[in-house]
């Protein structure tokens, strides 16, 4: 089981939160958890995962 399947759904909900500090913290967590700085393919995979 990868960490994405464990924290992904909870993180996706936090990214949709209307509270700005919560959303910013979730964005920072997503960058690190999904290694979004490693390349565009990771970004696309996470976008697909979050949107369903």
N, C-alpha and C positions, 0 to 999 in steps of 0.2 A: 504494500500500500504506500503510495507516495504522499508526501506532505500536502500536495495540491488538493488531493481528494479529501483530506481531513480539514484543512483550514480554508480551502477555496470557497465553499458556500458561505461560511461566516464572514469571510473577508469581502465577498461580493455584496453581502447585505450592508456591511459598513461603508462600502464605496457609494452606496445609494442613500446614505443617511443625510438628512438635511442639516445636521449640526456640523458646521465647518471644521472645528478641531477634530472631530471624529473622522470625517471624510479625509482630511489631510493626513492624519495618522494612518488611515487605511491605505492611502495612496503610497505613502512611504514604505509601509509594510509590504505592499504588493511589489514594489520595485525590488526590494531585497529578497522576498520569498520566491518570486518567480524569475529572478535574475533578468529583469527587463533591460538592463544595460548591456547584456551579452549579445543582443542582435534582434533584428526585426521579426524573426520567426517566433521568438518567445513572446513578443508583444502581440502578434496576431493570434497565437494560441491562447493567450490569456483573454483577449477580447472575445474570442469565440466561446471560451469557457464561461465567461461572465454573462454574455448575452444569451446563452443557451443554445 
